[in-house]
Structures are given as structure tokens and as C-alpha cells.
Amino acid sequence: MNPNPRSLILSLMLGTEARGEAELSVRELLAACALFSLPENAVRVALARAVTAGLLVAPRRGCYALGPEARPLAQEVSRWRRTEALMTGWTGEWIAVHVGATGRSDRTALRARERAFGLLGFAEFERGLHLRPDNLAGGAEALRARLRALLPSGTEAGTLFVLRGLAGDDEQRARQLW
């Protein structure tokens, strides 16, 4: 199955940024997408739409770089290299996000929220309740800020809080998520 042109372009741009380079040319993007049998026209349309959405910018003719809407994602991906340095000892508490009141009808918002949860290490414990161990520097406040940064403006994140005191069976079930 071929990847979505926009997803592939953003992945290529994130990889470029991770290597310390700022931009890719249209020629390079077309060549990379051709490896996945993506039509040139589809790639050009995806580029134009990504610029309109603020995910990419064109600093000069024929070149693209990550735009302001992609910055939080790029920052989150770059954090992965320092994950161990960001970790603290786990005390047995959890960071939880309850999304029961956020609604599920807006598919775009739902996908953005699920992507952000995945990037931040949350797993669904029960429908509408996502958990992760509270073992990152900054705790709930830092994760709340990171979650908000990853979501498009106007997208509800849910209620984020610290959870402790799970019953024995629930504690075992939560631990099995990791």
C-alpha cells in the first residue's frame, strides 16, 4: 500500500530537520515520492495544501521547509533522542487523560488527538481514558503543555490529571499496556 503523499512529505521533512538540514527541493521530494509510486501531480497538490495549512513554507522558489504548524511535531520528534534524560524515577502514579466529553464526531480532531497521545506515550486503558506512567520530568504540567502544542488550535485535549491508587487488577492491567 502506498503512503499518503502528505504524510510521506512531512516524514521526509522531519527527517531532514533531524539531520540538521532545513529544506528539501521539489526535485528531491518528487524523486523520493516516486520511489513509492506516488504520482507527481498528487505530490505537487500535497505540497500546495501543506503550505496552505502552515505545515510547510517555501523559503525560496522550488524549496520547502517545515512551517509553523509542524514545529510542535518536529520538537516532539527531536525529544525522542533525549528520552532517557527526560525520564525520572517512577513512583507508581499515572498521568491520565479523560476524553469522554470531547466528542468523537470530528474525525480530524479525533485523529490529531490520537496521534498526539501516541507521540506522548499514552495508551487507552478504557474507552475514553488514556494512561501513561508519570515518569517524565515536569510531570502533568509539562505533558499538558506538550499535548496542547501538538493539537491544532481549537481541538480539545481532554482532562489531564495524575492518577494513583488503582485497584490490584486495574493496576496489573495498566502495567500491561507497557
Backbone bond lengths (Angstrom), bond angles and torsions (degrees), N, CA, C in turn:
res aa  C-N    CA-C-N  psi(-1)  N-CA   C-N-CA  omega(-1)  CA-C   N-CA-C  phi
1 M - - - 1.449 - - 1.530 109.19 -
2 N 1.316 115.89 131.84 1.467 120.90 -179.81 1.520 110.69 -76.32
3 P 1.332 116.50 144.32 1.465 118.96 177.37 1.526 110.70 -71.93
4 N 1.289 115.29 162.15 1.452 123.19 173.68 1.537 107.22 -69.10
5 P 1.349 119.52 132.21 1.476 120.41 -178.04 1.534 113.14 -55.22
6 R 1.320 117.21 -43.27 1.468 119.82 -178.71 1.527 111.10 -63.45
7 S 1.327 117.61 -44.90 1.465 121.17 179.41 1.522 111.24 -61.80
8 L 1.331 116.27 -43.09 1.461 119.82 -179.97 1.529 110.59 -65.05
9 I 1.312 117.16 -43.46 1.468 120.90 179.42 1.530 109.96 -60.67
10 L 1.329 117.23 -46.30 1.470 120.11 -179.75 1.529 111.00 -65.04
11 S 1.326 117.19 -38.23 1.468 119.62 176.55 1.520 110.96 -62.92
12 L 1.320 116.60 -42.16 1.469 120.20 177.60 1.524 111.12 -63.26
13 M 1.327 116.12 -40.81 1.462 119.89 -179.47 1.528 110.76 -68.12
14 L 1.326 117.43 -39.48 1.466 120.58 177.66 1.525 110.30 -64.21
15 G 1.336 116.75 -39.73 1.460 120.43 177.43 1.512 112.21 -65.27
16 T 1.315 116.00 -38.18 1.464 121.01 178.03 1.518 110.17 -64.09
17 E 1.305 115.43 -44.57 1.466 120.91 179.20 1.530 110.32 -63.37
18 A 1.329 116.70 -40.07 1.467 120.58 -179.40 1.531 111.49 -63.74
19 R 1.329 116.66 -28.22 1.468 121.06 177.63 1.524 111.92 -83.15
20 G 1.321 117.11 -1.62 1.458 120.59 178.57 1.520 113.87 90.72
21 E 1.321 116.72 7.60 1.465 120.32 176.69 1.516 108.01 -98.82
22 A 1.304 116.53 153.35 1.458 119.32 -173.20 1.523 114.22 -101.98
23 E 1.328 118.40 -24.90 1.465 118.25 -172.52 1.519 112.56 -146.92
24 L 1.331 113.84 162.40 1.461 122.48 174.26 1.520 107.91 -128.96
25 S 1.307 115.78 147.11 1.467 119.54 178.45 1.524 109.62 -83.82
26 V 1.330 115.53 160.14 1.455 120.92 176.51 1.525 109.27 -57.70
27 R 1.313 116.91 -41.15 1.466 121.18 -179.49 1.532 110.63 -59.41
28 E 1.333 116.99 -43.98 1.470 120.43 179.14 1.530 111.51 -65.73
29 L 1.328 116.39 -41.62 1.465 120.09 179.43 1.525 111.54 -66.09
30 L 1.329 116.83 -41.54 1.464 120.12 178.28 1.520 111.19 -64.08
31 A 1.327 116.75 -41.19 1.469 120.71 179.59 1.528 110.78 -64.50
32 A 1.315 117.06 -43.11 1.470 120.35 179.68 1.524 110.73 -65.11
33 C 1.319 117.01 -42.70 1.467 120.66 -179.58 1.525 111.37 -68.97
34 A 1.314 117.40 -30.38 1.469 121.26 177.84 1.532 110.63 -63.52
35 L 1.331 117.20 -30.44 1.461 120.44 177.10 1.527 111.98 -60.98
36 F 1.332 115.89 -23.39 1.461 121.52 179.01 1.527 111.15 -104.43
37 S 1.337 115.83 15.97 1.469 122.82 178.53 1.520 113.34 59.93
38 L 1.317 116.75 31.25 1.463 120.36 177.04 1.523 108.50 -85.96
39 P 1.323 117.76 129.86 1.463 120.99 -179.05 1.534 111.83 -63.93
40 E 1.304 115.80 142.91 1.465 121.10 -178.57 1.519 111.64 -55.93
41 N 1.324 116.86 -42.20 1.459 119.96 -178.51 1.528 110.98 -62.63
42 A 1.334 117.79 -40.53 1.464 121.17 179.14 1.525 110.63 -63.48
43 V 1.326 116.73 -37.21 1.463 121.18 178.98 1.525 110.03 -67.20
44 R 1.325 116.46 -44.48 1.472 119.93 179.76 1.529 111.26 -63.53
45 V 1.320 117.19 -40.06 1.468 120.82 177.36 1.533 109.52 -64.20
46 A 1.332 117.18 -44.09 1.472 120.65 178.92 1.523 110.96 -61.71
47 L 1.325 117.54 -39.21 1.465 120.86 177.38 1.535 110.74 -61.85
48 A 1.330 115.81 -47.68 1.466 119.87 -179.16 1.527 111.19 -61.35
49 R 1.330 116.66 -42.75 1.464 120.02 -179.86 1.528 111.79 -68.48
50 A 1.323 117.03 -35.38 1.467 120.31 178.24 1.524 110.55 -66.57
51 V 1.330 117.30 -36.25 1.470 120.63 176.02 1.524 109.51 -65.88
52 T 1.326 117.24 -45.19 1.463 121.73 179.22 1.528 110.92 -59.82
53 A 1.328 116.85 -37.70 1.466 121.49 -179.35 1.522 112.90 -79.76
54 G 1.344 117.98 -5.91 1.457 121.35 -179.76 1.518 113.91 82.71
55 L 1.344 116.94 6.64 1.464 120.50 178.80 1.527 111.38 -75.97
56 L 1.321 116.17 -30.07 1.462 122.05 177.91 1.515 109.34 -129.31
57 V 1.311 115.66 156.61 1.464 122.84 170.65 1.516 107.31 -129.18
58 A 1.315 115.33 157.44 1.462 121.11 177.05 1.529 107.64 -112.02
59 P 1.348 117.13 91.11 1.460 119.78 -176.81 1.530 113.21 -65.07
60 R 1.307 116.07 -24.70 1.464 121.70 173.99 1.515 107.71 -154.85
61 R 1.289 115.51 165.21 1.466 121.16 -175.85 1.531 110.90 -56.74
62 G 1.341 114.78 128.08 1.452 120.19 174.82 1.522 115.15 80.80
63 C 1.334 117.95 7.99 1.471 121.41 179.90 1.521 109.60 -131.37
64 Y 1.318 114.74 147.76 1.458 120.75 -179.81 1.524 110.62 -130.02
65 A 1.331 114.48 149.21 1.465 122.65 176.33 1.523 107.14 -139.30
66 L 1.321 116.01 164.36 1.462 119.40 177.40 1.524 110.52 -62.40
67 G 1.321 115.48 139.83 1.453 121.70 179.87 1.520 111.63 -97.78
68 P 1.317 116.54 179.97 1.468 120.87 -175.35 1.529 114.02 -62.36
69 E 1.319 118.63 -32.03 1.461 120.68 -179.35 1.530 111.97 -73.98
70 A 1.331 117.43 -18.84 1.464 121.24 179.53 1.523 112.14 -95.05
71 R 1.324 117.74 -10.62 1.466 121.28 -177.49 1.533 113.57 -56.64
72 P 1.354 119.06 -48.38 1.474 117.88 -179.83 1.533 112.65 -58.37
73 L 1.324 116.61 -38.89 1.461 119.87 178.17 1.526 110.37 -65.24
74 A 1.321 117.09 -43.29 1.464 120.77 178.61 1.528 111.05 -62.28
75 Q 1.320 116.98 -40.81 1.464 120.44 178.30 1.520 111.13 -64.84
76 E 1.327 116.28 -39.72 1.463 119.97 179.70 1.524 110.82 -65.62
77 V 1.312 116.93 -42.97 1.468 120.87 178.95 1.529 110.19 -64.21
78 S 1.326 117.81 -39.57 1.468 120.12 179.53 1.536 111.60 -67.10
79 R 1.332 117.30 -26.25 1.469 121.19 176.64 1.527 111.69 -64.52
80 W 1.322 116.63 -27.54 1.465 119.98 -176.87 1.518 111.36 -58.53
81 R 1.305 117.18 -30.13 1.467 119.77 179.57 1.523 111.90 -68.59
82 R 1.326 116.32 -23.75 1.467 120.91 -177.75 1.516 112.19 -110.08
83 T 1.311 117.71 20.35 1.463 121.10 -173.97 1.520 112.65 -53.77
84 E 1.315 117.43 -45.45 1.465 119.46 -178.14 1.525 111.72 -61.28
85 A 1.321 117.35 -37.95 1.457 120.81 -179.93 1.534 111.66 -68.93
86 L 1.324 116.59 -24.51 1.462 121.03 -178.54 1.524 112.60 -87.73
87 M 1.319 117.01 -9.27 1.465 120.70 -176.40 1.524 111.63 -85.18
88 T 1.323 114.08 147.49 1.461 121.86 175.06 1.529 107.49 -122.02
89 G 1.302 116.52 173.50 1.459 119.88 176.28 1.519 110.43 -66.52
90 W 1.309 115.96 140.33 1.461 120.08 -179.57 1.523 109.78 -87.98
91 T 1.325 116.62 127.53 1.466 122.42 -178.32 1.523 112.36 -95.43
92 G 1.312 117.67 0.48 1.455 121.65 -177.43 1.515 113.48 96.45
93 E 1.339 117.30 -1.96 1.460 120.85 177.03 1.523 109.45 -87.87
94 W 1.310 115.10 160.54 1.460 122.04 -178.37 1.525 109.71 -122.23
95 I 1.321 115.77 151.65 1.471 120.80 166.78 1.522 104.14 -98.66
96 A 1.315 116.17 128.73 1.456 121.34 -177.66 1.527 109.64 -121.95
97 V 1.324 115.07 149.84 1.465 121.35 172.05 1.522 106.66 -129.56
98 H 1.316 115.12 123.96 1.459 120.80 176.55 1.521 107.91 -102.71
99 V 1.325 116.89 124.22 1.468 121.34 -176.50 1.525 112.31 -116.08
100 G 1.321 116.94 16.18 1.458 120.67 -176.59 1.514 114.22 -56.78
101 A 1.314 118.34 -34.74 1.470 121.46 -176.54 1.526 112.93 -91.42
102 T 1.325 117.97 0.03 1.464 118.98 -173.96 1.518 113.67 -84.53
103 G 1.295 119.02 -14.70 1.457 121.05 179.16 1.516 111.88 81.70
104 R 1.323 114.73 156.11 1.461 120.24 -177.18 1.527 111.74 -126.42
105 S 1.320 118.54 7.91 1.458 120.27 -175.49 1.523 113.05 -81.07
106 D 1.326 117.88 -27.89 1.461 121.56 178.99 1.529 108.10 -85.30
107 R 1.332 115.62 96.84 1.469 121.43 -174.96 1.525 112.77 -61.83
108 T 1.321 117.61 -37.02 1.461 120.85 179.86 1.524 110.21 -64.02
109 A 1.326 116.74 -45.93 1.471 120.89 179.08 1.526 110.17 -65.27
110 L 1.320 116.90 -40.18 1.463 121.03 179.88 1.525 110.66 -62.11
111 R 1.348 117.40 -45.51 1.471 120.88 178.48 1.523 111.22 -63.29
112 A 1.323 117.12 -41.10 1.471 120.59 179.67 1.527 110.47 -63.82
113 R 1.322 116.89 -42.29 1.461 120.88 179.89 1.529 110.44 -66.08
114 E 1.323 117.48 -44.83 1.464 120.91 179.61 1.529 111.04 -63.15
115 R 1.337 117.37 -40.03 1.469 120.92 177.35 1.525 110.36 -63.06
116 A 1.329 116.79 -44.47 1.468 120.82 179.53 1.526 110.62 -63.11
117 F 1.324 117.39 -42.90 1.462 120.17 177.86 1.524 110.81 -59.49
118 G 1.319 116.61 -43.72 1.460 120.27 178.95 1.518 112.27 -62.56
119 L 1.325 116.92 -42.92 1.462 120.94 179.59 1.526 111.94 -63.59
120 L 1.314 116.60 -32.46 1.462 121.09 -177.20 1.528 112.94 -92.44
121 G 1.332 116.82 0.94 1.460 120.06 175.00 1.511 115.54 85.85
122 F 1.333 118.00 17.51 1.460 120.46 176.55 1.522 109.56 -82.49
123 A 1.321 116.86 146.25 1.457 123.17 174.06 1.520 107.63 -129.20
124 E 1.324 116.20 148.38 1.461 119.70 -178.63 1.526 109.90 -76.30
125 F 1.310 115.42 117.89 1.457 123.05 179.22 1.528 109.76 -85.26
126 E 1.308 115.52 -47.25 1.458 124.45 174.37 1.510 106.54 -142.99
127 R 1.306 117.02 161.79 1.462 119.21 179.91 1.531 109.56 -52.86
128 G 1.314 114.93 120.86 1.455 120.62 177.98 1.515 115.29 87.22
129 L 1.343 117.72 -2.59 1.464 120.73 -179.54 1.528 109.14 -128.06
130 H 1.323 115.58 116.40 1.465 122.38 -178.86 1.526 108.81 -112.06
131 L 1.336 116.04 139.70 1.461 121.66 -178.24 1.515 111.49 -127.33
132 R 1.325 113.67 157.87 1.454 122.14 166.21 1.524 106.73 -153.33
133 P 1.323 117.93 152.21 1.464 118.57 176.95 1.531 110.35 -60.54
134 D 1.322 116.71 143.76 1.465 121.34 176.65 1.531 107.20 -86.00
135 N 1.330 115.61 77.50 1.464 120.64 -176.47 1.525 112.73 -133.07
136 L 1.326 116.90 25.64 1.462 120.77 177.54 1.523 109.90 -114.35
137 A 1.304 115.78 142.80 1.465 121.07 177.66 1.529 109.12 -54.69
138 G 1.301 115.89 136.62 1.458 120.73 178.89 1.513 113.47 93.67
139 G 1.329 118.22 -16.40 1.456 122.47 175.60 1.512 114.71 55.91
140 A 1.324 114.78 -143.84 1.461 121.88 -174.26 1.525 112.50 -61.97
141 E 1.328 117.46 -40.64 1.472 119.88 -178.53 1.520 111.64 -62.21
142 A 1.333 117.50 -44.24 1.460 120.91 -179.61 1.529 110.63 -66.47
143 L 1.322 116.72 -41.66 1.470 119.29 179.09 1.522 111.36 -66.97
144 R 1.321 117.16 -37.06 1.470 121.20 177.22 1.531 109.78 -59.96
145 A 1.324 116.71 -44.62 1.473 120.54 179.76 1.527 111.04 -66.09
146 R 1.323 116.84 -42.44 1.468 120.24 179.24 1.524 110.94 -64.25
147 L 1.330 117.03 -40.74 1.464 121.41 178.98 1.525 110.61 -63.13
148 R 1.319 117.25 -46.47 1.475 120.70 178.86 1.527 111.31 -60.79
149 A 1.345 116.52 -38.74 1.465 120.30 -179.23 1.521 111.63 -66.41
150 L 1.316 117.47 -32.04 1.463 120.93 -178.02 1.527 113.48 -79.37
151 L 1.319 117.15 -18.84 1.466 120.44 -176.52 1.526 111.38 -92.81
152 P 1.334 116.35 141.93 1.462 118.95 175.34 1.524 110.66 -60.86
153 S 1.301 115.55 151.30 1.461 121.17 179.48 1.527 110.09 -53.36
154 G 1.318 115.80 133.39 1.460 120.86 178.67 1.525 114.59 89.74
155 T 1.324 117.48 -8.23 1.463 120.57 179.13 1.527 108.95 -85.88
156 E 1.312 115.98 126.28 1.465 120.57 179.56 1.520 110.17 -74.67
157 A 1.326 115.99 135.62 1.458 121.14 -179.98 1.517 111.70 -88.46
158 G 1.302 117.88 -24.24 1.458 121.66 -171.73 1.519 108.86 101.98
159 T 1.311 116.78 -174.35 1.459 122.37 179.76 1.512 109.10 -100.27
160 L 1.336 116.88 116.89 1.459 122.08 -178.35 1.521 108.69 -101.95
161 F 1.331 115.98 132.47 1.461 120.38 -177.60 1.527 110.12 -154.92
162 V 1.335 116.02 168.22 1.463 122.49 176.03 1.524 107.58 -89.93
163 L 1.329 115.85 135.73 1.459 121.91 -178.83 1.522 108.96 -120.81
164 R 1.320 115.53 133.53 1.472 120.30 176.41 1.518 108.82 -144.40
165 G 1.303 115.33 161.43 1.454 119.84 174.95 1.511 114.87 81.37
166 L 1.326 118.20 30.90 1.460 119.41 175.99 1.525 109.67 -64.36
167 A 1.309 116.68 145.75 1.464 121.64 175.88 1.527 108.58 -64.92
168 G 1.328 116.66 158.79 1.459 122.25 -175.20 1.516 115.05 -48.90
169 D 1.334 118.11 -50.92 1.471 121.30 -179.65 1.523 111.10 -64.83
170 D 1.331 115.99 -42.41 1.466 119.81 179.27 1.524 110.96 -65.88
171 E 1.315 116.56 -38.67 1.464 121.05 178.08 1.530 109.61 -60.76
172 Q 1.316 116.82 -45.44 1.479 120.77 179.05 1.521 110.66 -62.76
173 R 1.320 116.83 -42.67 1.468 121.09 179.19 1.523 110.57 -63.06
174 A 1.319 116.76 -41.77 1.476 120.64 178.94 1.529 109.95 -64.11
175 R 1.300 118.16 -44.46 1.472 121.15 -179.53 1.524 111.97 -62.92
176 Q 1.327 116.73 -31.30 1.465 119.73 -179.37 1.529 112.46 -70.93
177 L 1.324 117.82 -13.62 1.470 120.40 176.97 1.536 111.06 -69.18
178 W 1.341 116.52 -19.59 1.450 121.16 179.52 1.496 109.68 -120.61
